[in-house]
Amino acid sequence: MDKDNNLRALEFGCGTGLISENLTHRFSDILMMDLSEGMIEQLKLKIEKNKIKNMKTWCGDLFQFNDNKKFDVIYTSMVFHHIEDLPKVIKKLYDLLNKEGKLIVVDLCPDNGGFHDEVQDFSGHNGFKLTEMEGLIEEAGLEVIGSKIFYSGMKKSEGKEQPYQLFSMCGIRK
């Protein structure tokens, strides 16, 4: 992504901000959104410690967010597989994008559920086929402009190794 200090970004499901802390020089304004108060509190400490001026936080449900400003880029990493009603969430993210705005998704390719073996009562998805995610993104009104599997690795879980893959996908609001 080229540097453009006039771009406004949203990281959806930001956690402690590991991704965005490396992108602050790319955007004029980054809104960090997460449901977890604990994650947002850690992120606020990081923002203060590192004197990051263009990063703000918002803790709460996406559907309660009502800022009238739109975003040029919305990105999310390892979040979608935790969401049960994904079409509704993607449509809301679409609504938050400016025309020509981009939604960038990084998430799990399908697995047998082993990635979240240690999580009791995990009710999310066991990853996504690229065609499945493309369909969800297009259904929300975005045009998919790129997708690929970019990482294969092993995760240790309860003494055994679980293979997994990650994909990235970008959709644009026309």
URVENQUI-V351244 format. One record per helix or strand of 2 or more residues. SS is the DSSP state (@ for helix, = for strand). FROM is the first residue (numbers start at 1). TO is the last residue. If there is no record, write none. Layout:
SS	FROM	TO
SS	FROM	TO
This chain:
=	8	12
@	20	22
@	24	26
=	29	34
@	37	49
=	55	59
@	62	64
=	71	77
@	80	82
@	86	95
=	97	108
@	114	116
@	130	139
=	142	157
=	160	173
